[in-house]
Amino acid sequence: KNNRFNPIVSIVSLSSTLNPEYLQVVRKSFHALQEERRERAERSVLISCSPKVSEKKLLKFLSQHGNVSNCFFYQSYGVYAVVEFASKNSIVGLHESTSLPSMHHEVSVPFKSRLLTLKTNGSADQSGGSNSVEFHPQVAMPINELLQQLSAEESVDQQLSRLTSALQLTEENVSLRFLVCSLVKDVAAAFFPKCTVHPFGSSVNGFGKLGCDLDMFLDLDAASGNPKRKPSGFYLEYQMKREASERAVTQSVLSVVAESVEQFSPGCVGIQKILNARCPLVRFSHQPSGFQCDLTANNRVAMKSSELLYVFSSVDERVRGLVLAVRYWARVHGVTSSVAGAWISNFSLTALILFFLQTRGPPILPTVDQLRDLADQSDQCCVEGNDCTIVSDLSRIRLQTNTESLERLLQEFFEFYAAFPFNHMSINLRKGKEQNKPESTPLHIQNPFEATLNVSKNVNAAQLDRFVALCRESAWFLQQEAGSKPATVPTGGSAQAWGLAALFLPSLAQAAGVKGRRKKKREPASERVKSLLQSISTSHSSQ
């Protein structure tokens, strides 16, 4: 059985119709959890195995070098095992007994990483007979299979729970992400011995979906080694190359690391240096894991944004469910895209969802300013002149109980943005209130840590109109569905798509009449939702 990624230490079972008392459950802070996962990755190896490998034989072989605390298998360009030892010293012993590959017509680059291949010698056999290993999924299931599972549920709330379980990152997938970061760190450490590579974004913020990209941050702060105060008398300084700006240093560092990854790191292919972007990065594919990777440096605001979203995802279990559902809805209907353009990004869409939850009565989420006010001295953080302080102790967050069901919140989300005055109002997560637009862009969402930036500046009017039209149609559709499963079920066939499953079908976009979709010959969407929008507008103006 897969262990789904959950930041809560003590696992509790709570109804989705109640605001769970998460704040009374002891949980780890964002930094404590990341450090624990990073340390576990440091004592782990990634091993390519035979498709018929015996887990029992493999663990018996590896136990010569120390106790194995965890092991799981997955498939990506072959079969791989992630093996976590109880002690980092076991890695040293394992490396000492590992040989270089024998090649007849090629010469290997002698960089000894923690990506290994299990070989047999003589009569040794990797296979385990009929006892095959369990492969843990690393990507989300196909949409057709997912829609069938959703249609088999008895209520929309159950469908939302099933969707969350199917999409969210597993414990194994998160461990693999940290291990890949650790392997990249091993390469960068040849030049910067005390550097670290952290995952950020969807991999750690609680809203990750199986198959999402792996965003990595090369942290050189520990490598700089600058003392806080100069000692009295004599002291020494390193002689170093100098650049005109911090951006130039970042570009140089990433360029060198990219070359090293390409030349020395096995399994890393398709390296692209995108150094002239607003945030310079290196993009590549890590074939053994199947991850598409983006490596950046000097990107601390993004790390704080990941922590902020982690806090929001931890406050209430409904938050993750709503974010995953709306993100999936947005992707299947082309509101978001995996390529850059004028579309709404996942971050912007998530900000819209979080803002909506801040405006509920009572609020389901605190504002960013409230999180700052709850912080203590150890939480103080300023990045490039921006106040990025938020509370790390999640038990300090206290909110009045909100008892709305996840199904109701989904419908209210669509109603809220079907009538939102985007033409003159802006989204502000710091205050939890809409405010007048400071600029004329179609969609304005203030960056919670860099107040002068609009995180949705790329979105054009056509894409915003598409989002609003789909919200209108989805609100109308859910109102008609009324959360109940159809009484009649087709005989001898698959379950009829209904509720959440039907919300993901292409016919919804066709009915909404959005650009690029052919409208169905039925009553115009504007007429069908006219009365609904009037009631929404009345409700919105009274808030």
KEMARTI-871791 format. One record per residue (C-alpha): y, z, x; residue number from 1. Coordinates in nm, 2 decimals. Layout:
// KEMARTI-871791
R | Y | Z | X | NUM
...
//
This chain:
// KEMARTI-871791
R | 0.00 | 0.00 | 0.00 | 1
R | 0.34 | -0.09 | 0.13 | 2
R | 0.59 | 0.18 | 0.21 | 3
R | 0.93 | 0.08 | 0.07 | 4
R | 1.24 | 0.16 | 0.28 | 5
R | 1.40 | 0.47 | 0.14 | 6
R | 1.65 | 0.69 | 0.33 | 7
R | 1.54 | 1.00 | 0.14 | 8
R | 1.33 | 1.24 | 0.34 | 9
R | 1.18 | 1.42 | 0.04 | 10
R | 1.06 | 1.15 | -0.20 | 11
R | 1.14 | 1.23 | -0.56 | 12
R | 1.04 | 1.06 | -0.89 | 13
R | 1.33 | 1.03 | -1.13 | 14
R | 1.40 | 0.83 | -1.45 | 15
R | 1.62 | 0.53 | -1.40 | 16
R | 1.81 | 0.63 | -1.71 | 17
R | 1.94 | 0.95 | -1.54 | 18
R | 2.19 | 0.99 | -1.26 | 19
R | 1.94 | 1.14 | -1.00 | 20
R | 2.04 | 1.46 | -0.83 | 21
R | 2.02 | 1.29 | -0.50 | 22
R | 2.29 | 1.51 | -0.35 | 23
R | 2.06 | 1.82 | -0.37 | 24
R | 1.79 | 1.64 | -0.17 | 25
R | 1.79 | 1.69 | 0.20 | 26
R | 1.85 | 1.35 | 0.36 | 27
R | 1.92 | 1.22 | 0.70 | 28
R | 2.27 | 1.08 | 0.79 | 29
R | 2.31 | 0.71 | 0.87 | 30
R | 2.34 | 0.78 | 1.24 | 31
R | 2.04 | 1.03 | 1.25 | 32
R | 1.82 | 0.78 | 1.08 | 33
R | 1.92 | 0.49 | 1.30 | 34
R | 1.87 | 0.70 | 1.61 | 35
R | 1.52 | 0.80 | 1.49 | 36
R | 1.42 | 0.44 | 1.42 | 37
R | 1.56 | 0.32 | 1.75 | 38
R | 1.37 | 0.59 | 1.94 | 39
R | 1.05 | 0.49 | 1.76 | 40
R | 1.11 | 0.12 | 1.85 | 41
R | 1.14 | 0.21 | 2.22 | 42
R | 0.78 | 0.34 | 2.22 | 43
R | 0.64 | 0.04 | 2.03 | 44
R | 0.49 | -0.29 | 2.14 | 45
R | 0.43 | -0.62 | 1.96 | 46
R | 0.09 | -0.78 | 2.02 | 47
R | -0.03 | -1.12 | 1.92 | 48
R | -0.39 | -1.10 | 1.80 | 49
R | -0.68 | -1.31 | 1.68 | 50
R | -0.68 | -1.38 | 1.30 | 51
R | -1.01 | -1.18 | 1.28 | 52
R | -0.90 | -0.89 | 1.49 | 53
R | -1.06 | -0.55 | 1.43 | 54
R | -0.80 | -0.28 | 1.38 | 55
R | -1.06 | -0.02 | 1.48 | 56
R | -1.14 | -0.19 | 1.81 | 57
R | -0.78 | -0.26 | 1.89 | 58
R | -0.67 | 0.10 | 1.84 | 59
R | -0.97 | 0.22 | 2.04 | 60
R | -0.87 | 0.00 | 2.33 | 61
R | -0.50 | 0.10 | 2.31 | 62
R | -0.58 | 0.47 | 2.29 | 63
R | -0.67 | 0.46 | 2.66 | 64
R | -0.30 | 0.47 | 2.73 | 65
R | -0.20 | 0.74 | 2.48 | 66
R | -0.21 | 0.84 | 2.11 | 67
R | -0.11 | 0.57 | 1.87 | 68
R | 0.11 | 0.72 | 1.59 | 69
R | 0.14 | 0.40 | 1.38 | 70
R | 0.00 | 0.05 | 1.36 | 71
R | 0.04 | -0.24 | 1.11 | 72
R | -0.03 | -0.61 | 1.10 | 73
R | 0.16 | -0.91 | 0.97 | 74
R | 0.15 | -1.29 | 0.99 | 75
R | 0.42 | -1.51 | 1.15 | 76
R | 0.32 | -1.81 | 1.36 | 77
R | -0.01 | -1.62 | 1.40 | 78
R | -0.12 | -1.27 | 1.36 | 79
R | 0.07 | -0.98 | 1.51 | 80
R | 0.03 | -0.60 | 1.54 | 81
R | 0.32 | -0.36 | 1.57 | 82
R | 0.18 | -0.06 | 1.76 | 83
R | 0.39 | 0.26 | 1.79 | 84
R | 0.27 | 0.51 | 2.05 | 85
R | 0.34 | 0.88 | 2.03 | 86
R | 0.50 | 0.88 | 2.37 | 87
R | 0.71 | 0.63 | 2.56 | 88
R | 0.51 | 0.71 | 2.87 | 89
R | 0.22 | 0.52 | 2.71 | 90
R | 0.42 | 0.20 | 2.74 | 91
R | 0.44 | 0.25 | 3.11 | 92
R | 0.06 | 0.29 | 3.14 | 93
R | 0.01 | -0.01 | 2.92 | 94
R | 0.23 | -0.23 | 3.13 | 95
R | 0.06 | -0.13 | 3.45 | 96
R | -0.28 | -0.25 | 3.31 | 97
R | -0.14 | -0.57 | 3.16 | 98
R | -0.18 | -0.89 | 3.36 | 99
R | 0.03 | -1.20 | 3.39 | 100
R | -0.10 | -1.51 | 3.19 | 101
R | -0.32 | -1.75 | 3.39 | 102
R | -0.19 | -2.11 | 3.36 | 103
R | -0.33 | -2.43 | 3.51 | 104
R | -0.04 | -2.68 | 3.47 | 105
R | 0.26 | -2.45 | 3.42 | 106
R | 0.42 | -2.15 | 3.59 | 107
R | 0.51 | -1.84 | 3.39 | 108
R | 0.85 | -1.67 | 3.42 | 109
R | 0.75 | -1.32 | 3.54 | 110
R | 0.96 | -1.12 | 3.29 | 111
R | 0.74 | -0.83 | 3.16 | 112
R | 0.84 | -0.76 | 2.80 | 113
R | 0.68 | -0.55 | 2.53 | 114
R | 0.56 | -0.87 | 2.36 | 115
R | 0.19 | -0.90 | 2.45 | 116
R | -0.12 | -1.10 | 2.38 | 117
R | -0.46 | -0.95 | 2.32 | 118
R | -0.72 | -1.14 | 2.52 | 119
R | -1.10 | -1.10 | 2.55 | 120
R | -1.31 | -1.11 | 2.87 | 121
R | -1.68 | -1.19 | 2.89 | 122
R | -1.87 | -1.06 | 2.59 | 123
R | -1.58 | -0.87 | 2.43 | 124
R | -1.51 | -0.96 | 2.07 | 125
R | -1.19 | -0.90 | 1.88 | 126
R | -1.34 | -0.96 | 1.54 | 127
R | -1.42 | -0.68 | 1.30 | 128
R | -1.68 | -0.86 | 1.09 | 129
R | -1.61 | -0.83 | 0.72 | 130
R | -1.35 | -0.55 | 0.77 | 131
R | -1.04 | -0.77 | 0.78 | 132
R | -0.70 | -0.61 | 0.84 | 133
R | -0.43 | -0.58 | 0.58 | 134
R | -0.13 | -0.80 | 0.64 | 135
R | 0.21 | -0.66 | 0.53 | 136
R | 0.45 | -0.91 | 0.37 | 137
R | 0.76 | -1.00 | 0.57 | 138
R | 0.92 | -1.23 | 0.31 | 139
R | 0.98 | -1.20 | -0.07 | 140
R | 0.72 | -1.35 | -0.30 | 141
R | 0.78 | -1.70 | -0.44 | 142
R | 1.01 | -1.70 | -0.75 | 143
R | 0.75 | -1.84 | -0.98 | 144
R | 0.51 | -1.55 | -0.90 | 145
R | 0.80 | -1.30 | -0.93 | 146
R | 0.90 | -1.44 | -1.27 | 147
R | 0.54 | -1.40 | -1.39 | 148
R | 0.53 | -1.04 | -1.29 | 149
R | 0.87 | -0.97 | -1.45 | 150
R | 0.76 | -1.13 | -1.78 | 151
R | 0.46 | -0.91 | -1.79 | 152
R | 0.67 | -0.59 | -1.81 | 153
R | 0.75 | -0.42 | -2.14 | 154
R | 1.13 | -0.37 | -2.10 | 155
R | 1.43 | -0.49 | -1.90 | 156
R | 1.45 | -0.15 | -1.73 | 157
R | 1.09 | -0.20 | -1.62 | 158
R | 1.17 | -0.55 | -1.50 | 159
R | 1.46 | -0.42 | -1.29 | 160
R | 1.23 | -0.16 | -1.14 | 161
R | 0.97 | -0.42 | -1.06 | 162
R | 1.23 | -0.65 | -0.91 | 163
R | 1.36 | -0.38 | -0.68 | 164
R | 1.01 | -0.30 | -0.56 | 165
R | 0.93 | -0.67 | -0.50 | 166
R | 1.26 | -0.74 | -0.31 | 167
R | 1.36 | -0.44 | -0.11 | 168
R | 1.27 | -0.40 | 0.26 | 169
R | 0.94 | -0.23 | 0.34 | 170
R | 0.91 | 0.05 | 0.59 | 171
R | 0.71 | -0.19 | 0.81 | 172
R | 0.97 | -0.46 | 0.79 | 173
R | 1.25 | -0.22 | 0.89 | 174
R | 1.04 | -0.10 | 1.19 | 175
R | 0.99 | -0.46 | 1.30 | 176
R | 1.36 | -0.52 | 1.28 | 177
R | 1.43 | -0.23 | 1.51 | 178
R | 1.16 | -0.34 | 1.75 | 179
R | 1.31 | -0.69 | 1.78 | 180
R | 1.65 | -0.53 | 1.86 | 181
R | 1.48 | -0.32 | 2.12 | 182
R | 1.32 | -0.62 | 2.28 | 183
R | 1.65 | -0.80 | 2.30 | 184
R | 1.80 | -0.48 | 2.45 | 185
R | 1.54 | -0.50 | 2.73 | 186
R | 1.67 | -0.84 | 2.83 | 187
R | 2.04 | -0.74 | 2.81 | 188
R | 1.96 | -0.42 | 3.01 | 189
R | 1.90 | -0.63 | 3.32 | 190
R | 2.28 | -0.66 | 3.34 | 191
R | 2.39 | -0.36 | 3.14 | 192
R | 2.13 | -0.09 | 3.21 | 193
R | 2.25 | 0.17 | 2.95 | 194
R | 2.33 | -0.08 | 2.67 | 195
R | 2.18 | -0.05 | 2.32 | 196
R | 2.13 | -0.31 | 2.05 | 197
R | 2.17 | -0.19 | 1.69 | 198
R | 2.07 | -0.37 | 1.37 | 199
R | 2.35 | -0.37 | 1.11 | 200
R | 2.42 | -0.53 | 0.77 | 201
R | 2.14 | -0.57 | 0.52 | 202
R | 1.87 | -0.45 | 0.77 | 203
R | 2.01 | -0.09 | 0.75 | 204
R | 2.26 | -0.06 | 0.46 | 205
R | 2.00 | 0.00 | 0.19 | 206
R | 2.05 | -0.34 | 0.02 | 207
R | 1.83 | -0.56 | 0.24 | 208
R | 1.59 | -0.81 | 0.08 | 209
R | 1.26 | -0.92 | 0.24 | 210
R | 1.33 | -1.23 | 0.45 | 211
R | 1.70 | -1.15 | 0.51 | 212
R | 1.85 | -1.24 | 0.85 | 213
R | 1.87 | -0.98 | 1.13 | 214
R | 2.22 | -0.90 | 1.24 | 215
R | 2.24 | -0.72 | 1.58 | 216
R | 2.52 | -0.55 | 1.76 | 217
R | 2.52 | -0.53 | 2.14 | 218
R | 2.68 | -0.19 | 2.22 | 219
R | 2.81 | -0.16 | 2.58 | 220
R | 2.99 | 0.17 | 2.53 | 221
R | 2.71 | 0.38 | 2.70 | 222
R | 2.69 | 0.12 | 2.98 | 223
R | 3.06 | 0.16 | 3.06 | 224
R | 3.00 | 0.52 | 3.17 | 225
R | 3.37 | 0.62 | 3.17 | 226
R | 3.43 | 0.99 | 3.20 | 227
R | 3.67 | 1.14 | 2.94 | 228
R | 3.89 | 1.30 | 3.21 | 229
R | 3.95 | 1.20 | 3.57 | 230
R | 3.83 | 1.46 | 3.82 | 231
R | 4.07 | 1.63 | 4.05 | 232
R | 4.08 | 1.51 | 4.41 | 233
R | 3.87 | 1.21 | 4.52 | 234
R | 3.68 | 1.00 | 4.26 | 235
R | 3.52 | 0.65 | 4.26 | 236
R | 3.57 | 0.35 | 4.04 | 237
R | 3.35 | 0.04 | 4.00 | 238
R | 3.48 | -0.29 | 4.12 | 239
R | 3.46 | -0.53 | 3.83 | 240
R | 3.55 | -0.88 | 3.72 | 241
R | 3.86 | -0.89 | 3.51 | 242
R | 3.94 | -1.10 | 3.20 | 243
R | 4.26 | -1.16 | 3.01 | 244
R | 4.15 | -1.00 | 2.68 | 245
R | 3.87 | -0.80 | 2.52 | 246
R | 3.77 | -1.12 | 2.33 | 247
R | 3.72 | -1.30 | 2.66 | 248
R | 3.50 | -1.02 | 2.79 | 249
R | 3.29 | -1.03 | 2.47 | 250
R | 3.25 | -1.41 | 2.50 | 251
R | 3.14 | -1.38 | 2.87 | 252
R | 2.89 | -1.10 | 2.79 | 253
R | 2.74 | -1.29 | 2.50 | 254
R | 2.72 | -1.61 | 2.70 | 255
R | 2.52 | -1.44 | 2.98 | 256
R | 2.29 | -1.25 | 2.74 | 257
R | 2.23 | -1.58 | 2.55 | 258
R | 2.12 | -1.75 | 2.87 | 259
R | 1.89 | -1.46 | 2.96 | 260
R | 1.73 | -1.45 | 2.61 | 261
R | 1.67 | -1.83 | 2.63 | 262
R | 1.53 | -1.82 | 2.98 | 263
R | 1.33 | -1.49 | 2.99 | 264
R | 1.26 | -1.36 | 2.64 | 265
R | 0.93 | -1.50 | 2.50 | 266
R | 0.94 | -1.61 | 2.14 | 267
R | 1.32 | -1.66 | 2.12 | 268
R | 1.40 | -2.03 | 2.04 | 269
R | 1.69 | -2.23 | 1.91 | 270
R | 1.96 | -2.03 | 2.09 | 271
R | 2.31 | -2.13 | 1.98 | 272
R | 2.63 | -1.99 | 2.14 | 273
R | 2.90 | -1.96 | 1.87 | 274
R | 3.16 | -1.80 | 2.09 | 275
R | 3.48 | -1.94 | 1.94 | 276
R | 3.42 | -1.79 | 1.59 | 277
R | 3.65 | -1.51 | 1.47 | 278
R | 3.36 | -1.28 | 1.57 | 279
R | 3.18 | -1.45 | 1.86 | 280
R | 2.80 | -1.45 | 1.82 | 281
R | 2.47 | -1.58 | 1.95 | 282
R | 2.23 | -1.72 | 1.70 | 283
R | 1.85 | -1.77 | 1.75 | 284
R | 1.51 | -1.75 | 1.59 | 285
R | 1.26 | -1.49 | 1.69 | 286
R | 0.94 | -1.66 | 1.62 | 287
R | 0.69 | -1.37 | 1.66 | 288
R | 0.88 | -1.18 | 1.38 | 289
R | 1.00 | -1.48 | 1.18 | 290
R | 1.36 | -1.34 | 1.18 | 291
R | 1.67 | -1.55 | 1.21 | 292
R | 1.90 | -1.34 | 1.44 | 293
R | 2.27 | -1.31 | 1.49 | 294
R | 2.38 | -1.11 | 1.80 | 295
R | 2.74 | -0.99 | 1.82 | 296
R | 2.93 | -0.75 | 2.04 | 297
R | 3.25 | -0.55 | 1.99 | 298
R | 3.19 | -0.54 | 1.62 | 299
R | 3.23 | -0.17 | 1.53 | 300
R | 3.40 | -0.23 | 1.20 | 301
R | 3.09 | -0.41 | 1.08 | 302
R | 2.88 | -0.11 | 1.19 | 303
R | 3.10 | 0.12 | 0.99 | 304
R | 3.07 | -0.11 | 0.69 | 305
R | 2.69 | -0.08 | 0.71 | 306
R | 2.72 | 0.30 | 0.71 | 307
R | 2.95 | 0.29 | 0.41 | 308
R | 2.71 | 0.07 | 0.21 | 309
R | 2.42 | 0.30 | 0.32 | 310
R | 2.61 | 0.60 | 0.17 | 311
R | 2.67 | 0.41 | -0.15 | 312
R | 2.30 | 0.31 | -0.17 | 313
R | 2.20 | 0.67 | -0.12 | 314
R | 2.42 | 0.83 | -0.39 | 315
R | 2.22 | 0.70 | -0.69 | 316
R | 1.89 | 0.50 | -0.71 | 317
R | 2.04 | 0.27 | -0.97 | 318
R | 2.29 | 0.13 | -0.71 | 319
R | 2.02 | -0.05 | -0.51 | 320
R | 1.85 | -0.18 | -0.82 | 321
R | 2.17 | -0.33 | -0.96 | 322
R | 2.28 | -0.48 | -0.62 | 323
R | 1.94 | -0.64 | -0.57 | 324
R | 1.92 | -0.78 | -0.92 | 325
R | 2.28 | -0.93 | -0.92 | 326
R | 2.23 | -1.07 | -0.57 | 327
R | 1.91 | -1.24 | -0.68 | 328
R | 2.08 | -1.37 | -0.99 | 329
R | 2.36 | -1.50 | -0.78 | 330
R | 2.13 | -1.68 | -0.53 | 331
R | 1.91 | -1.86 | -0.79 | 332
R | 2.22 | -1.99 | -0.97 | 333
R | 2.40 | -2.10 | -0.65 | 334
R | 2.68 | -1.84 | -0.67 | 335
R | 2.59 | -1.74 | -0.31 | 336
R | 2.44 | -1.95 | -0.04 | 337
R | 2.27 | -1.91 | 0.30 | 338
R | 2.52 | -2.14 | 0.46 | 339
R | 2.89 | -2.09 | 0.52 | 340
R | 3.13 | -2.24 | 0.27 | 341
R | 3.36 | -2.16 | -0.02 | 342
R | 3.09 | -1.95 | -0.20 | 343
R | 3.11 | -1.58 | -0.27 | 344
R | 2.93 | -1.40 | 0.02 | 345
R | 2.67 | -1.13 | -0.03 | 346
R | 2.92 | -0.88 | 0.11 | 347
R | 3.19 | -0.98 | -0.14 | 348
R | 2.94 | -0.98 | -0.43 | 349
R | 2.82 | -0.63 | -0.32 | 350
R | 3.18 | -0.51 | -0.31 | 351
R | 3.23 | -0.64 | -0.67 | 352
R | 2.92 | -0.44 | -0.78 | 353
R | 3.03 | -0.13 | -0.61 | 354
R | 3.38 | -0.15 | -0.75 | 355
R | 3.23 | -0.19 | -1.10 | 356
R | 3.02 | 0.13 | -1.05 | 357
R | 3.34 | 0.31 | -0.93 | 358
R | 3.51 | 0.23 | -1.26 | 359
R | 3.23 | 0.36 | -1.49 | 360
R | 3.31 | 0.66 | -1.71 | 361
R | 3.21 | 0.89 | -1.55 | 362
R | 3.20 | 0.71 | -1.21 | 363
R | 2.86 | 0.64 | -1.06 | 364
R | 3.01 | 0.60 | -0.71 | 365
R | 3.29 | 0.77 | -0.53 | 366
R | 3.59 | 0.58 | -0.38 | 367
R | 3.62 | 0.53 | -0.01 | 368
R | 3.92 | 0.76 | 0.00 | 369
R | 3.71 | 1.03 | -0.16 | 370
R | 3.44 | 0.98 | 0.11 | 371
R | 3.72 | 1.01 | 0.37 | 372
R | 3.85 | 1.34 | 0.22 | 373
R | 3.50 | 1.49 | 0.23 | 374
R | 3.46 | 1.42 | 0.60 | 375
R | 3.48 | 1.69 | 0.86 | 376
R | 3.61 | 1.67 | 1.22 | 377
R | 3.29 | 1.53 | 1.36 | 378
R | 3.32 | 1.23 | 1.12 | 379
R | 3.66 | 1.12 | 1.24 | 380
R | 3.65 | 0.75 | 1.34 | 381
R | 3.93 | 0.51 | 1.43 | 382
R | 3.84 | 0.15 | 1.52 | 383
R | 4.11 | -0.08 | 1.65 | 384
R | 4.38 | 0.13 | 1.48 | 385
R | 4.19 | 0.14 | 1.14 | 386
R | 4.08 | 0.46 | 0.98 | 387
R | 3.71 | 0.43 | 0.93 | 388
R | 3.64 | 0.79 | 0.86 | 389
R | 3.38 | 0.87 | 0.59 | 390
R | 3.16 | 1.17 | 0.53 | 391
R | 2.82 | 1.16 | 0.70 | 392
R | 2.67 | 1.47 | 0.52 | 393
R | 2.57 | 1.32 | 0.19 | 394
R | 2.50 | 1.66 | 0.03 | 395
R | 2.88 | 1.70 | 0.02 | 396
R | 2.92 | 1.43 | -0.24 | 397
R | 2.94 | 1.56 | -0.60 | 398
R | 2.97 | 1.34 | -0.90 | 399
R | 2.96 | 1.40 | -1.27 | 400
R | 2.64 | 1.28 | -1.42 | 401
R | 2.63 | 0.93 | -1.57 | 402
R | 2.33 | 0.86 | -1.79 | 403
R | 2.36 | 0.49 | -1.85 | 404
R | 2.04 | 0.29 | -1.80 | 405
R | 2.01 | 0.02 | -1.53 | 406
R | 1.97 | -0.24 | -1.81 | 407
R | 2.29 | -0.13 | -1.97 | 408
R | 2.48 | -0.13 | -1.63 | 409
R | 2.36 | -0.49 | -1.57 | 410
R | 2.50 | -0.61 | -1.90 | 411
R | 2.82 | -0.42 | -1.85 | 412
R | 2.86 | -0.57 | -1.50 | 413
R | 2.85 | -0.92 | -1.65 | 414
R | 3.09 | -0.82 | -1.93 | 415
R | 3.33 | -0.66 | -1.68 | 416
R | 3.37 | -0.96 | -1.46 | 417
R | 3.36 | -1.21 | -1.75 | 418
R | 3.69 | -1.06 | -1.86 | 419
R | 3.84 | -0.94 | -1.52 | 420
R | 4.20 | -1.07 | -1.46 | 421
R | 4.12 | -1.24 | -1.13 | 422
R | 4.44 | -1.45 | -1.15 | 423
R | 4.66 | -1.16 | -1.07 | 424
R | 4.45 | -0.85 | -0.99 | 425
R | 4.27 | -0.74 | -0.67 | 426
R | 3.96 | -0.53 | -0.60 | 427
R | 4.03 | -0.21 | -0.40 | 428
R | 3.72 | 0.00 | -0.30 | 429
R | 3.94 | 0.26 | -0.13 | 430
R | 4.11 | 0.36 | -0.45 | 431
R | 3.84 | 0.25 | -0.70 | 432
R | 4.12 | 0.07 | -0.90 | 433
R | 4.23 | -0.28 | -0.95 | 434
R | 4.58 | -0.36 | -0.80 | 435
R | 4.82 | -0.65 | -0.79 | 436
R | 4.72 | -0.93 | -0.56 | 437
R | 4.91 | -0.93 | -0.23 | 438
R | 4.83 | -1.30 | -0.18 | 439
R | 4.76 | -1.61 | -0.39 | 440
R | 4.39 | -1.66 | -0.31 | 441
R | 4.16 | -1.71 | -0.61 | 442
R | 3.96 | -1.39 | -0.53 | 443
R | 4.10 | -1.09 | -0.34 | 444
R | 3.88 | -0.81 | -0.23 | 445
R | 4.05 | -0.57 | 0.02 | 446
R | 3.84 | -0.49 | 0.32 | 447
R | 3.77 | -0.11 | 0.28 | 448
R | 3.84 | -0.04 | 0.65 | 449
R | 4.09 | -0.32 | 0.74 | 450
R | 4.34 | -0.31 | 0.45 | 451
R | 4.52 | -0.63 | 0.55 | 452
R | 4.21 | -0.84 | 0.53 | 453
R | 4.07 | -1.01 | 0.23 | 454
R | 3.69 | -1.03 | 0.26 | 455
R | 3.67 | -1.31 | 0.00 | 456
R | 3.94 | -1.53 | 0.14 | 457
R | 3.69 | -1.82 | 0.18 | 458
R | 3.62 | -1.84 | -0.20 | 459
R | 3.79 | -2.13 | -0.38 | 460
R | 3.89 | -2.15 | -0.75 | 461
R | 3.59 | -2.36 | -0.85 | 462
R | 3.33 | -2.11 | -0.71 | 463
R | 3.51 | -1.82 | -0.88 | 464
R | 3.52 | -2.01 | -1.21 | 465
R | 3.14 | -2.07 | -1.16 | 466
R | 3.08 | -1.70 | -1.11 | 467
R | 3.29 | -1.60 | -1.42 | 468
R | 3.12 | -1.87 | -1.64 | 469
R | 2.78 | -1.74 | -1.54 | 470
R | 2.88 | -1.38 | -1.61 | 471
R | 2.99 | -1.48 | -1.96 | 472
R | 2.67 | -1.66 | -2.03 | 473
R | 2.46 | -1.38 | -1.88 | 474
R | 2.64 | -1.11 | -2.09 | 475
R | 2.58 | -1.31 | -2.40 | 476
R | 2.22 | -1.38 | -2.31 | 477
R | 2.14 | -1.01 | -2.25 | 478
R | 2.31 | -0.91 | -2.57 | 479
R | 2.09 | -1.15 | -2.76 | 480
R | 1.77 | -1.03 | -2.58 | 481
R | 1.85 | -0.67 | -2.67 | 482
R | 1.60 | -0.55 | -2.40 | 483
R | 1.28 | -0.61 | -2.60 | 484
R | 0.98 | -0.82 | -2.50 | 485
R | 0.89 | -1.11 | -2.74 | 486
R | 0.63 | -1.01 | -3.00 | 487
R | 0.44 | -1.34 | -2.96 | 488
R | 0.26 | -1.43 | -2.63 | 489
R | 0.13 | -1.78 | -2.56 | 490
R | -0.25 | -1.79 | -2.58 | 491
R | -0.44 | -1.90 | -2.27 | 492
R | -0.12 | -1.94 | -2.06 | 493
R | 0.13 | -1.75 | -1.85 | 494
R | 0.36 | -1.49 | -2.00 | 495
R | 0.67 | -1.63 | -2.16 | 496
R | 0.98 | -1.57 | -1.95 | 497
R | 1.21 | -1.32 | -2.12 | 498
R | 1.47 | -1.07 | -2.03 | 499
R | 1.54 | -1.05 | -1.66 | 500
R | 1.30 | -1.34 | -1.59 | 501
R | 1.48 | -1.57 | -1.83 | 502
R | 1.81 | -1.47 | -1.68 | 503
R | 1.69 | -1.63 | -1.35 | 504
R | 1.59 | -1.96 | -1.50 | 505
R | 1.81 | -2.28 | -1.44 | 506
R | 1.87 | -2.31 | -1.81 | 507
R | 2.11 | -2.02 | -1.80 | 508
R | 2.35 | -2.22 | -1.57 | 509
R | 2.31 | -2.53 | -1.78 | 510
R | 2.40 | -2.33 | -2.09 | 511
R | 2.71 | -2.19 | -1.91 | 512
R | 2.82 | -2.54 | -1.84 | 513
R | 2.90 | -2.47 | -1.48 | 514
R | 3.00 | -2.74 | -1.23 | 515
R | 2.71 | -2.93 | -1.10 | 516
R | 2.48 | -2.85 | -1.39 | 517
R | 2.43 | -3.07 | -1.70 | 518
R | 2.52 | -2.90 | -2.02 | 519
R | 2.25 | -2.86 | -2.28 | 520
R | 2.32 | -3.02 | -2.62 | 521
R | 2.38 | -2.70 | -2.80 | 522
R | 2.67 | -2.49 | -2.93 | 523
R | 2.93 | -2.48 | -2.65 | 524
R | 2.91 | -2.16 | -2.43 | 525
R | 3.28 | -2.09 | -2.50 | 526
R | 3.21 | -2.07 | -2.88 | 527
R | 2.90 | -1.86 | -2.84 | 528
R | 3.07 | -1.60 | -2.63 | 529
R | 3.41 | -1.61 | -2.80 | 530
R | 3.36 | -1.30 | -3.00 | 531
R | 3.19 | -1.12 | -2.72 | 532
R | 3.48 | -1.19 | -2.48 | 533
R | 3.73 | -1.07 | -2.73 | 534
R | 3.56 | -0.74 | -2.76 | 535
R | 3.53 | -0.72 | -2.38 | 536
R | 3.90 | -0.79 | -2.33 | 537
R | 3.99 | -0.52 | -2.58 | 538
R | 3.76 | -0.27 | -2.40 | 539
R | 3.89 | -0.37 | -2.06 | 540
R | 4.26 | -0.33 | -2.16 | 541
R | 4.19 | 0.02 | -2.30 | 542
R | 4.05 | 0.15 | -1.96 | 543
//
